[in-house]
Amino acid sequence: MTIAPRLAAAALLVTLAGCSSSPPPSFAPLDYSYLHPYVLKVATLNVVNNYTPGPDAQPVLNNDPVSPAATLQAMLQHRLVASGDPGTGTVTVQNASITETNGMLSGTMTVDINLQGPRGATGFAEASVSATEQAPDDLTSADGQTALYHLTKHLMDLMNVQLPYQLQHSLRAWISWTNPQAGGLATGGAMGGVIQATPLTTPAGDATTPAAPVTGGQPPAGVLGVLPVTGNGQ
């Protein structure tokens, strides 16, 4: 083969290599089953998703490799467990949105916990977090999907700190660390034994650190107030 044909063949290979596209990025599922659960003094505990994306959030969420609402709901189903004591509870995902405005991605997650026990006792807590991230030019691109994935993971990390903080400050009397039967969660499952606990003093603490043990019987009647704290990250 002469020099000219060789150069032509090399140029063709370079052209074909430039036309080939990079493989799409892969994203690992966001799994929080390794975190310690909180056992609440109720017989049943239902985790529901009450969030419906609006027209500003739906196009953005369509490009997220993981669903923020589904990821949050799955985490709550693991981390909040019924002890079997008399009473009922509902954990509601109120918000799990990500929107884009002026070149920035803004995400918010809000969870409400409503508990009802004997003799009219009630308990309520709300955990809410928010975070922002620079938005790539094209959210349908690999960079766009990566940015949305990272923002969703950041929101979940914040929620796994904020949720225990609000449980300790607003529902301390409803937390039971000794759980001989466990279960009662809408998705089923059982887990026996005692959960070891150390105090969680600030919302910026370790997301895996449970609150201090609570002694005594059923919570007193009346509504336990909410201490709203919002976690913000960049």
Secondary structure by P-SEA (a helix, b strand, c coil): ccaaaaaaaaaaaaaaaaacccccccccccccccbbbbbccccbbbbbbccccccccaaaaaaccccaaaaaaaaaacccccccccbbbbbbcccbbbbbcccbbbbbbbbbbbbbbccbbbbbbbbbbbbbbbbccccccaaaaaaaaaaaaaaaaaaaaaaaaaaaaccccccccccccccccccbbbbbbbbbbcccccccccccccccccccccccccccccbbbbbbcc
